């Protein structure tokens, strides 16, 4: 059964409903109430290297970036991410 496509005019008039009631709920993500999204831009070669490092170490790029943030925090005498989260509880 194919879904009827909505026209832009019908959507702007408010004649169309979302029609998403039959779709499953989105899968939960790693984000929680205690985390925030951080966006950064790096050269494509750096991104590829990070992805390869993550694969080689059986980790995620996010794991590697959190490790890097811990090193930066330690360099500046700040508590690690784990220590900071523990202190907040």
PLY file of the C-alpha trace (Angstrom):
ply
format ascii 1.0
element vertex 89
property float x
property float y
property float z
element edge 88
property int vertex1
property int vertex2
end_header
0.00 0.00 0.00
1.59 3.27 -1.07
1.17 6.47 0.86
-0.50 9.35 -0.95
1.86 12.28 -1.29
0.64 15.57 0.09
0.70 18.66 -2.07
2.44 21.76 -0.78
-0.77 23.75 -1.19
-2.75 21.28 0.94
-0.13 21.34 3.66
-0.06 25.15 3.71
-3.87 25.24 3.91
-3.75 22.77 6.82
-5.84 20.19 4.94
-3.29 17.42 5.41
-2.49 15.63 8.63
0.89 14.28 9.51
-0.15 10.67 9.01
2.71 9.42 11.20
0.46 7.68 13.71
1.23 4.27 12.20
5.00 4.75 12.36
6.97 3.28 15.27
8.44 5.61 17.85
12.00 6.68 17.09
14.71 4.62 18.74
16.22 6.18 21.85
19.57 7.85 21.34
22.61 8.16 23.57
21.50 11.67 24.52
20.08 12.05 28.00
18.95 14.86 30.22
22.54 15.21 31.43
24.18 15.45 28.01
24.34 18.15 25.37
25.15 17.98 21.68
28.48 19.47 20.63
29.15 20.20 16.97
32.60 20.86 15.59
34.13 21.08 12.15
37.35 19.28 11.27
39.11 18.60 7.97
37.71 15.59 6.12
41.04 13.79 6.45
40.82 14.17 10.24
37.27 12.80 10.26
38.38 9.77 8.22
41.32 9.19 10.59
38.99 9.36 13.59
36.61 6.86 12.01
39.47 4.47 11.23
40.88 4.82 14.76
37.44 4.07 16.18
37.12 0.96 14.04
40.65 -0.21 14.94
39.96 0.26 18.66
36.39 -1.10 18.51
35.07 2.21 19.86
32.84 4.98 18.56
34.07 8.34 17.35
32.17 9.80 20.31
34.23 7.62 22.68
37.44 8.96 21.14
36.24 12.56 21.36
35.25 12.14 25.01
38.72 10.72 25.68
40.24 13.77 23.98
38.06 16.09 26.07
39.23 14.33 29.24
42.86 14.93 28.21
42.12 18.61 27.54
40.34 19.00 30.88
43.25 17.30 32.71
45.75 19.58 30.95
43.91 22.59 32.37
43.48 21.12 35.85
39.76 20.43 35.50
37.98 17.27 36.69
37.38 14.54 34.12
33.96 14.03 32.54
33.33 11.01 34.80
34.34 12.97 37.92
32.15 15.88 36.90
29.12 13.61 36.30
29.70 11.83 39.62
29.89 15.15 41.48
26.57 16.30 39.93
24.68 13.27 41.33
0 1
1 2
2 3
3 4
4 5
5 6
6 7
7 8
8 9
9 10
10 11
11 12
12 13
13 14
14 15
15 16
16 17
17 18
18 19
19 20
20 21
21 22
22 23
23 24
24 25
25 26
26 27
27 28
28 29
29 30
30 31
31 32
32 33
33 34
34 35
35 36
36 37
37 38
38 39
39 40
40 41
41 42
42 43
43 44
44 45
45 46
46 47
47 48
48 49
49 50
50 51
51 52
52 53
53 54
54 55
55 56
56 57
57 58
58 59
59 60
60 61
61 62
62 63
63 64
64 65
65 66
66 67
67 68
68 69
69 70
70 71
71 72
72 73
73 74
74 75
75 76
76 77
77 78
78 79
79 80
80 81
81 82
82 83
83 84
84 85
85 86
86 87
87 88
